[in-house]
Amino acid sequence: MPALSPSRSERLAALRAEVRAIESAGADGARDCLPFEVGAIDRRLAGGGLAIPALHEVAGARAGLGDDAAATLFIAGIAARLSMVEAGGTILWALSRRDLFAPGLAQAGLRPDRVIYAECRNDEEVLAVMEEGLRHGGLAGVVGEVGRAQMASTRRLQLASEEGATAALMLKRWRKADEDPLLSPSAAVTRWRIACVPSGELPVQSVGRPRWRIELARQRGGEPFNLVMEGNDAEGRLALPAEPRHRSPADGRARAA
């Protein structure tokens, strides 16, 4: 085999370097995540935060308006922080029930001008809209509310999320009181249950910041856990309860303002 000329050798070396750079960029992108900026959560998550791009599922811990609203606000806080990663980031929110309260989402940090709502007739349409939005690649995140989603559908969403480099957030809503929406198989990278718990007492008679029990029921590459957290502030950030007995000094330093 004839020896390569210097010019060809240089071009080949440059091409190999370019390929390595592309592969490295892809590997780095696969590790991209959105941290909660709360040490007690981030250090328990594989990768230090919510993987992007990936599919994440959230449901209320029990059937009922309280836990369903908490799960909705939990997702809204994540979506709000996704929309802040880039200036003018837009969230697509697909739903089949007209019971979403926009002012409540705004209080959790998700401003009305950052959201496009897609009203669908059923779960199948919600899933289809989610997939199209994820493949578009120009959105900060895609949220969809469904009662059920087959394993094949969640796989398609995970692939679409990877293709469009966009986070997919699925709110699994209770349709029957005895049918946990997170028991069905799923390709989601994380699956969360959110429950309301009593707020902390205030020195004056008033309503305290909401508190939730956040359970990570499953995560790919990590262990499940659960914590009691204070609900979202106006920037979509959770916080550990203020009482010292609920947190370590390290958690306190990482506590969201």
N, C-alpha and C positions, 0 to 999 in steps of 0.2 A: 504494500500500500504506500503510495507516495506521501512524503511528508507535507504537512500543510504549510503554505506560505505564511510569513509573518502577518500579513494583512488579514488572511483568512483566520489565522489563529486568534488574532485580536478581536475580529468580529464574532467568532464563536465564543470567546471568553466573555465578551460584552453581552451576547445573547443569553448565555447561561446566568450571568449576574442579574439580567433583567428578569428572567424567569424566577430566580430565587427571591428577588424583591417582590414580585407579584405574589408568590406563595407565602412569603412572610407577611405581606399586607393582609392577605386572606386569613391567615392564622390569627393575626392581631384583631381583625374585625370579628372573628368568631368569639373572641374573649371580651368584646365590648359589653359593658353592662351599665345599668342605672343604679347606683347605690342609694340606699335609703338615708345615708348619712347619719345612721344610728348604729353605733358599734355593736350593740347587742343583737341586731339583725344581720348586718353586713358580714360580720365575721362567721356567721353560721351558714351563709349562702355560698354555694360553690361559685367561685369567681368574684366574690365580694359585692354582689348586687344582683339585680334582675338581669338575666342574659338578654342581650339584644343582638341580633334578631331571634325571637323565640316566641312560642305560644305559652301564655300563662292563664290558668283558670282560677276563678274566685267564686265562692258561694257563701251564702249565709250559713251559719252553723245549724240553725233550726229554721223550720218553716214559720214565717211570720214577718210582719212589716219591719220590726226593729232590726233584726239581723240582716234582712234583705237590704234595708237602707244603708246599714253599716258596710256591707259588702260593696254596694254601689259607690259609696263615698271613698272606700279604700281604693277602688279602681280609679275613681276620679282624681284622687291625689297623685297616683302614679302617672295618669294621663297628663295632668297639669305639669308635672316635672318633665315629662317627655317633651311637652310643647315648649318648655323654656330652654331646652338644650340648644335649639336654633331659634333665632329671632323670627317670630311669625309662624312658628311650627303649628301645623293644623292636625286636629284629631278627627277621625271619622268615627261616628257612633251609630251603629245599626241596631234597631230595636223593632219589636213587633207589638209592643204595648205602649200606649200613650200615657205613661205614668211617670215619666222622668221629669224631675223638678229642677229646671235650669238654675234658679237662684241658689239652690242647695249645692249644686256643682260649683258655682262661682265661689261660694264660701269655702269650698275645699281647694280653691286655687285654679279651677278650670274655667277660664273666662269664656263668655258666650261667643266672642269674636274668634275664638280658637277652635270652635267645634262645628262640624258639618253633621247634621242629623239625617239619617236615612231611615224612613219609615217603611217597614216590610210587612208582608202579610203573614209570614210564618217563620219557623226556625230555618227551614231550607233556604229561604230568600236571605235571611240574615247571614247565614254561612257563605252564600254565594257573594253577597256584597262585601263581606270581610275579605274573602279571597281576592276579589278584584282590587280592593283598596290596598291590600298588602303587596300585590304584584306591581301596583302603580309605582311604588318606590319614592313618591314625593310627599308622603305624609309622615308626621312625627309619631303617629301610632294609630292603631285601629282597635275599636272596642265593639263587641257584639254581645247582645243579650239573647240567650237561648235557654230552653228547658232541657233539651237533649241534643247530643251530637255524637254520631257514630265514630268509631275509631278511624275509619277511612277519612272522614271529614276532618278530624283533628290532624291527621297526617298531612292532608292537603294544605291546611292552614300553616302548619309548621314549615313545610316546604316553601309556601308562598312568602312566609315571613323571612326565610333565609334568602329567597330570590330577590325580594324587594328591600332587604335590610331594614325592616320595619317591625316594631314590637306589636304583637297580637295579644289583646287582653279579652278574655271571654268571661262574661258574667253568667254563671250557671244558676238559673232561677228555679226555685222549688215549684213544681207543678202539682205534686201530691205530698201530703204531710208525712207519708211513710216511705217516701222514695228519695233518698239522699242523692242529689244531682252529681256528686263527685264519686259515686261508687262505680260508674260505668268506666270501662277502659278508655285511656286517652293517651295521645302522643305529647301532651303538654309537658313542658320542662319543669314547671312548678304548679302545685295545686294548693289553694289556700281556703281555709274556713274562717269566717269572721263572725264573732258574737259580741253583743252588747254586754257590758258589765257596769256596775254602779260607778258614777263619777266620784271624784274625790270631794271631800267636804271643803267648803270655803269659809273664811272667817266671817263673812256676811251672808245673809240669806239671798241666794242667787243660784243660777244654773251653772254648774262647772263644765269644764271642757269634757266632751264625751270620751269614754274609755271603751276599748275593744279588747277582747281576747283574740289574738291573731295566731292561728295555727297553720303552720306549713305542713300539710298532710303528706306531701311527697315532693321531692326535688331530685332531678337527675344529677348524680354525682355527689350527693350530700345527704345528711340525715334530717329527719323531720324535727320540728321543735314548736313550742308555743310560748307566747309572751303576752302580758297585759301592757297595752300601749295607750297613750292618749291619742285621740283622733287628729285628723289633719288640721293644720293651721291654714292661714290664707294663702300660703305658697305650696300647699299639698304635702307638707312635711309632718311625719309622725314624731312623737316624743315619748321618752320613758316617763312614767309617773314621777312626780317631784320628790316623793318621800325617799329618804336615803336608804331605807330597808329594801327598796325595790331595785337598787342599782349599785354598781361598783363605781369607784372613782374613775376608772377608764370609761365606763358607760356615760358618766356624767360629763366628761370632756367631749364625748361624741354626741351628746344630747342635742337634738335640733332646737334652735332658738324659737 
